[in-house]
């Protein structure tokens, strides 16, 4: 392997590691307010929604294809289904919808 590629990989690792380590080291003793803790707990869900929602509307030429799949997943998840069941239910409903329309 070329040494410049190895240096680039090491540099990328350091640049990725530093922003993760600084809050862990310097902010570990600080108690955040409850409101801020609740906001930070919801960041992963907001990021996931931001990544998924555009794909729902642009996954097929027929916009209803994505909407029906998303609604099926939301309903299955609302009733407490396992993630595998949520995915399989959406795939099953979309398979039937694709065959009918």
N, C-alpha and C positions, 0 to 999 in steps of 0.2 A: 504494500500500500504506500502511496506517495506520502511523504512526511507533511506536506502542506495540507492534505486532506485530513490527516490525523490531528494536526493543530487546529483546523477549523472545527472538527468534531469536539475537541476538548474545549475550545473557546465557546462554542454553542452551549455545551453543558454547563459551563461556568455562568454564562449569561442567563441561562434558565434557572440555575440553582440560586443565584443571589436574590432575586425578588421573592423567592419562596422562603429563604432563610432569614432575611432581615426582619419580617414581622414575627417570625417564630422566636427569634432571639430577643428582640427589643420590646415586643408587645406582649410577651407571655405573662408578665406580671401585672399588666394593666387589666382591670375589670371594666368591660364595656357596659354601657347602659343597656337595660333590657330591650328597649326599642331598637337600638342599633344591632343587638344580637339577633333579634327577630328578622330585621331587614336582611342581614347577612346570611341567615339561614335560608331565605327565599331566593337568593341570587342563582343557585344552580337550576331551580325550576324556571326562573325567568329566562335564563340563557338557553335552556333546553327548548322552551316554547319559541324563542326567537329563531332557533335553528330549524324547528320542525314546521311551523306554520307556513312559511313561504313554499316549502316543498309540498304541502297539502294542496295548495291551489294551482301549482304548476306541474304536477306529476303526470298529468294526462291532458289531452285536448279537451276532454269532457270534465268541466270543473266539478260536476256532481260526483265523479269518481273519487276524488280526494275528500270531498265533504262527507260522503257516506262512510268512507273508511275511517276518517277522524272521529265522526260521531259514534261509530261502532266501538272504537277503542276507548273513547271517553265513557260511554255507557258501561262497558265491561269493567273498566277500571273503577268507576264509581261504585259498582256493586262488590268491589273487593277482589276481583279476579286476579290470579297470578299473572305476571307479565307475559308468560308463554301463552296463556289463555287469551289475553288481550290481543296479542299479535296474531294468533291463529284465528280468532274470531273475525278480526278485520280482514285477513286474507280470505277466509271463507266467504264472508259477505261480498267482498269485491269480486271474487271468482264467480259467484252466482250472478251478481250485477253485470259483470262483463259478458257472461254467457247470454243473459236475457236482453241486454241492450247493446 
